[in-house]
Each structure stands twice: as C-alpha cells, then as structure tokens.
Amino acid sequence: MRNALLIAELSLREAVRKRLVVVLLLLTAAFVGFYLYGVWRLEWTLDQRAIDAGLEGRSTTGAANIPVMYAALFGMYLVFFLGSLMAVLSTVGAVSADVENGVMQSVLARPIRRAELVAGRWLGFTVVNVGYVALVSAALLGGIAALTGFVPPDALPAVGLILLAITLLTALTVLGSTLFTTLANGIGVFVLYGAGFAGGILTAIGSFSDSPTLLTLGRAASVLMPTNSLWLGATYHLQPEVLRQLGEATRGANPLFSTEPIVPGMVLWAAVYAALAVALAMWRFSRRDL
C-alpha cells in the first residue's frame, strides 16, 4: 500500500511537472468566466423583462426563471463532458506510454510490485480528475448562485454521481492502458463512452415512442457503460420541480435530462464496475510480458 501511495504521489507530481494542472486551471478559469458572463447577461435580460411587465421580481424556482435553470443544467453538462474528456486523455497512457518508451523497465527494477504501480497510477489520476471536476462544479454552481440566486435542489448528490462517473472512466482507461497501446486505448474508451450516451438516447426515444425494443437496447448500453446513466441521475437532483414537470409533460423527450432518479442498483454497479476494472488492470499487468 505504501508503494501504491508513492506511485500516486509521483503521478501527481508528473501532472504538475508537465504543466497539466496549470493549463487546466487557466483554461477552466477562462471557461467558467465566459459562461458566467453569459449567465449574468441572461439574468439582466430576464430582470428587464420582468420590470417591463410591471413585476416586482422573479421567483428563483418559478417558471419565469426556467432559462437560468437550463443555463445551470447545460453548464453542468459541459463540466461532465470536459471532465470525461480529461479523465480519458490524462490517463490514456498511464501504463502503456511508459511501456512503449522503455521507462517501465527501469521503474520495475526497483522493489515495487506491478500491481502496486497500477493501483498508484489509478489513484493519482483519479485524485487529479475528480478534484478538477469537483472544483469546476463548485465554481460554476457557486457563480450562478451568486449572480442569480438560483441554487439546484440537491447539488451535492448530483456532483457525487458525476464524480463517480469520472472515477469509472479513469478506472476503465487505466485498464485499457494495461491491455492495449495508447492510441487503441483512447479510441476504445471513447467508443464505450459513446455507447453509454447512445443508450441514453435510445432510452429517451423508446420512452417517447413506447418502444420496448429501444428501451431494452438503451438499458443494455447503459449497463455496458453507465456513465450517461449517472449523468441523467445527476440531472434529476439538479432540476427544480417545475423543470421535472415540464420534462414529464414531454414524456422524457430530452435525452440529456431525466425526470426520474437513478436506480440505486445502477449506482452500485458503477462503483463495482470501477473496482473490478482496477482489480483486473492490476492482475493483467502483473502477468504481462514486457
């Protein structure tokens, strides 16, 4: 365990040395600032319309504030998407890159087991990826709350589900890094991510059209890659009642948001899935011929 923590620390230092953290912070600050400026302009426009209509103000959870609610939801979707990209791109060569450039032989010459190296790599990159998404989520939601007064009903459970999705993506990318080359690993994980997103679309279409076949296909894809299901579960906690009622009226036609909470079994499966991916990566690399 000590060696795994040491590898995790070295992974964090590597991220800092390669200026990954600095670049992320600068670009993220620009993104959040740009998005919050748009939200501020939206809030100003809605206030002006309320004044022109002779109203004294708007309820933060009422129908008049729906544009701000959607701005918060789409902002969090961008955070989820960017976090997913980072989880894959930052971890895609966690093991395979060192094998391909010959560094792994010198690392394994030291008194450290291969399984500990994989566990440390996963832990280090998970801390970076999860910490990044948590920081951006807090900045975005906090900024929207400061500018508009709107606070999602259950932000903490929503962010927790998103962080679980990022943890799963990081684990699957580390697993792929022990099985395939860096390029093949990146492509494979992105295809899995796309399969999960397609599952959400199929489920939405199946619900809207009452098609059992599409519903079955969508659920199968979500089990194969539950990241999109975790996102949809997060949107349930981010939506006030007025948005849920609007979604129910359209029979779930929007594939990006859900009016139903995530099934607890899916959350458990995602956590087990991540643990199995890390365990399999440790086992596979321990028996791999370098």
C-alpha positions in Angstrom: 0.0 0.0 0.0 2.9 2.4 0.8 4.3 1.8 -2.7 0.9 2.4 -4.3 0.6 5.8 -2.5 4.2 6.6 -3.5 3.3 6.0 -7.2 0.1 8.1 -6.7 2.2 11.0 -5.4 4.7 10.7 -8.3 1.7 10.7 -10.7 0.5 14.0 -9.1 4.0 15.5 -9.4 4.2 14.3 -13.0 0.9 16.1 -13.8 2.3 19.3 -12.2 5.7 18.9 -13.9 4.1 18.6 -17.3 2.1 21.7 -16.5 -1.2 19.8 -16.9 -2.5 21.4 -13.7 -1.5 24.9 -14.7 -3.0 24.6 -18.2 -6.2 23.1 -16.7 -6.6 25.9 -14.2 -6.0 28.7 -16.7 -8.4 27.2 -19.3 -11.0 26.3 -16.8 -10.9 29.9 -15.3 -11.5 31.2 -18.8 -14.3 28.8 -19.5 -16.1 29.5 -16.2 -15.7 33.2 -16.5 -17.0 33.2 -20.1 -20.0 31.0 -19.1 -20.8 33.1 -16.0 -20.7 36.3 -18.0 -23.4 34.8 -20.3 -25.5 33.8 -17.3 -25.1 37.3 -15.9 -26.3 38.8 -19.2 -29.2 36.4 -19.2 -30.2 37.3 -15.7 -30.1 41.0 -16.6 -32.3 40.4 -19.6 -34.9 38.5 -17.5 -34.9 41.2 -14.9 -35.5 43.8 -17.6 -38.4 41.9 -19.0 -39.9 41.5 -15.5 -39.7 45.3 -15.0 -41.2 46.0 -18.4 -44.1 43.6 -17.5 -44.7 45.5 -14.3 -43.5 42.7 -12.0 -41.6 43.4 -8.8 -39.4 40.3 -9.1 -39.0 36.7 -10.2 -39.0 33.5 -8.1 -35.8 31.6 -8.4 -37.7 28.3 -8.6 -40.7 29.6 -10.7 -41.4 29.2 -14.4 -40.1 32.7 -15.1 -36.6 31.5 -14.0 -36.5 28.5 -16.3 -33.9 30.0 -18.6 -31.5 30.3 -15.7 -32.3 26.7 -14.6 -31.4 25.4 -18.0 -28.3 27.5 -18.0 -27.2 25.8 -14.8 -28.1 22.3 -16.2 -26.2 22.8 -19.5 -23.3 24.3 -17.7 -23.0 21.2 -15.5 -23.3 19.0 -18.6 -20.3 20.9 -20.1 -18.5 20.2 -16.8 -19.4 16.5 -17.0 -18.3 16.3 -20.7 -15.0 18.2 -20.1 -14.3 16.1 -17.0 -14.9 12.9 -19.1 -12.5 14.1 -21.8 -9.9 14.9 -19.2 -10.3 11.5 -17.4 -9.6 9.7 -20.7 -6.9 12.0 -22.2 -4.9 12.4 -19.0 -4.9 8.7 -18.2 -4.8 7.1 -21.6 -1.0 6.4 -21.3 -0.9 5.7 -17.6 0.9 2.4 -18.1 1.2 1.9 -21.9 3.1 5.1 -22.5 5.9 4.0 -20.1 6.0 0.6 -21.7 6.2 2.0 -25.2 9.0 4.4 -24.4 11.0 1.9 -22.3 10.7 3.7 -19.0 8.7 0.9 -17.4 11.7 -1.5 -17.3 13.7 0.9 -15.1 10.7 1.6 -12.9 10.1 -2.1 -12.3 13.8 -2.7 -11.5 13.0 -1.1 -8.1 11.4 -3.0 -5.2 7.8 -2.4 -6.3 5.2 -4.8 -7.5 3.4 -4.3 -10.8 0.0 -4.3 -9.1 1.1 -1.6 -6.8 2.3 0.5 -9.7 -1.1 0.2 -11.5 -3.0 1.0 -8.3 -0.9 4.0 -7.6 -1.3 5.2 -11.2 -5.1 4.9 -10.9 -5.2 6.6 -7.6 -3.1 9.5 -8.6 -5.0 10.2 -11.8 -8.3 9.8 -10.0 -7.4 12.4 -7.5 -6.5 14.8 -10.3 -9.6 14.1 -12.4 -12.1 14.0 -9.5 -10.5 17.1 -7.9 -10.8 19.0 -11.2 -14.4 18.2 -11.7 -15.3 19.0 -8.1 -13.5 22.3 -8.3 -15.2 23.3 -11.6 -18.6 22.2 -10.4 -18.3 24.3 -7.2 -17.1 27.3 -9.2 -19.9 27.1 -11.7 -22.8 26.5 -9.4 -21.4 29.0 -6.8 -21.1 31.6 -9.5 -24.6 31.0 -10.8 -25.9 31.2 -7.2 -24.1 34.5 -6.6 -25.3 36.1 -9.9 -28.9 34.8 -10.0 -29.7 33.4 -6.5 -30.6 30.0 -8.1 -29.4 27.0 -6.2 -30.2 23.5 -7.5 -32.3 21.5 -5.1 -29.7 18.7 -4.4 -26.4 19.8 -5.7 -24.2 17.5 -3.6 -25.8 14.2 -4.7 -25.7 15.4 -8.3 -22.0 16.2 -8.1 -21.4 13.0 -6.3 -22.9 11.0 -9.2 -20.8 12.9 -11.7 -17.6 12.2 -9.7 -18.5 8.5 -9.7 -18.7 8.6 -13.5 -15.3 10.3 -13.7 -13.9 7.7 -11.3 -15.3 4.9 -13.5 -13.9 6.4 -16.7 -10.4 6.8 -15.1 -10.5 3.1 -14.0 -11.5 1.9 -17.4 -8.8 3.9 -19.1 -6.2 2.5 -16.7 -7.4 -1.0 -17.5 -7.2 -0.3 -21.2 -3.7 1.1 -20.7 -2.6 -2.4 -19.5 -4.3 -4.2 -22.4 -3.7 -2.0 -25.5 -1.5 0.6 -27.0 -2.1 4.2 -26.0 -3.9 5.1 -29.2 -6.1 2.0 -29.2 -6.9 2.5 -25.6 -8.1 6.1 -26.2 -10.2 5.1 -29.1 -11.7 2.1 -27.2 -12.7 4.1 -24.1 -14.2 6.9 -26.2 -16.3 4.3 -28.1 -17.5 2.9 -24.8 -18.4 6.5 -23.6 -20.3 7.0 -26.9 -22.2 3.7 -26.3 -23.3 4.9 -23.0 -24.5 8.2 -24.5 -26.3 6.3 -27.3 -28.0 4.2 -24.6 -29.5 7.3 -23.1 -30.7 8.5 -26.5 -32.3 5.1 -27.2 -34.0 5.0 -23.8 -35.4 8.5 -24.4 -36.7 7.6 -27.8 -38.1 4.3 -26.5 -39.9 6.1 -23.7 -41.3 8.7 -26.0 -42.5 6.2 -28.6 -43.4 3.4 -26.2 -40.9 1.0 -27.9 -39.9 -1.9 -25.7 -37.1 -2.9 -28.1 -35.4 0.6 -27.9 -35.9 0.6 -24.2 -34.1 -2.8 -23.9 -31.3 -1.7 -26.1 -30.9 1.5 -24.2 -30.7 -0.2 -20.9 -28.2 -2.8 -22.2 -26.0 0.0 -23.4 -26.3 1.8 -20.0 -25.2 -1.3 -18.2 -22.3 -1.7 -20.5 -21.2 1.9 -19.9 -23.2 3.5 -17.0 -21.6 7.0 -17.2 -24.5 8.5 -19.0 -27.0 7.0 -16.6 -25.0 8.6 -13.7 -25.2 11.9 -15.5 -29.0 11.5 -16.0 -29.3 10.7 -12.3 -27.4 13.8 -11.5 -29.8 16.0 -13.6 -32.7 14.7 -11.5 -31.1 16.3 -8.4 -30.2 19.5 -10.3 -33.8 20.2 -11.5 -36.4 22.1 -9.5 -39.9 20.7 -9.6 -41.1 23.0 -12.4 -38.5 21.5 -14.8 -39.4 18.0 -13.8 -43.0 18.7 -14.5 -42.0 20.1 -17.9 -40.0 17.0 -18.7 -42.8 14.7 -17.7 -45.2 16.7 -19.9 -42.9 15.9 -22.9 -42.6 12.3 -21.8 -38.8 12.4 -21.4 -38.2 13.6 -25.0 -35.0 15.4 -23.9 -32.2 12.7 -23.8 -29.8 15.0 -21.8 -32.0 15.3 -18.6 -34.1 12.9 -16.6 -37.3 13.4 -14.6 -36.7 10.1 -12.6 -34.0 9.4 -10.0 -31.3 6.9 -10.9 -31.9 3.3 -9.8 -29.7 2.6 -6.7 -28.6 -0.7 -8.4 -27.0 1.3 -11.2 -25.0 3.4 -8.7 -23.8 0.2 -7.0 -23.0 -1.4 -10.4 -20.9 1.7 -11.4 -18.9 1.5 -8.2 -18.3 -2.2 -8.5 -17.5 -1.8 -12.2 -14.8 0.7 -11.3 -13.3 -1.6 -8.6 -13.4 -4.6 -11.0 -11.6 -2.5 -13.7 -8.8 -1.6 -11.3 -8.5 -5.1 -10.0 -8.4 -6.6 -13.5 -5.8 -4.0 -14.5 -3.6 -4.9 -11.5 -4.0 -8.6 -12.3 -3.4 -8.3 -16.1 -0.3 -6.1 -15.8 1.2 -8.4 -13.1 1.2 -11.2 -15.7 2.0 -9.2 -18.8 5.2 -9.9 -20.7 7.1 -6.7 -21.2 
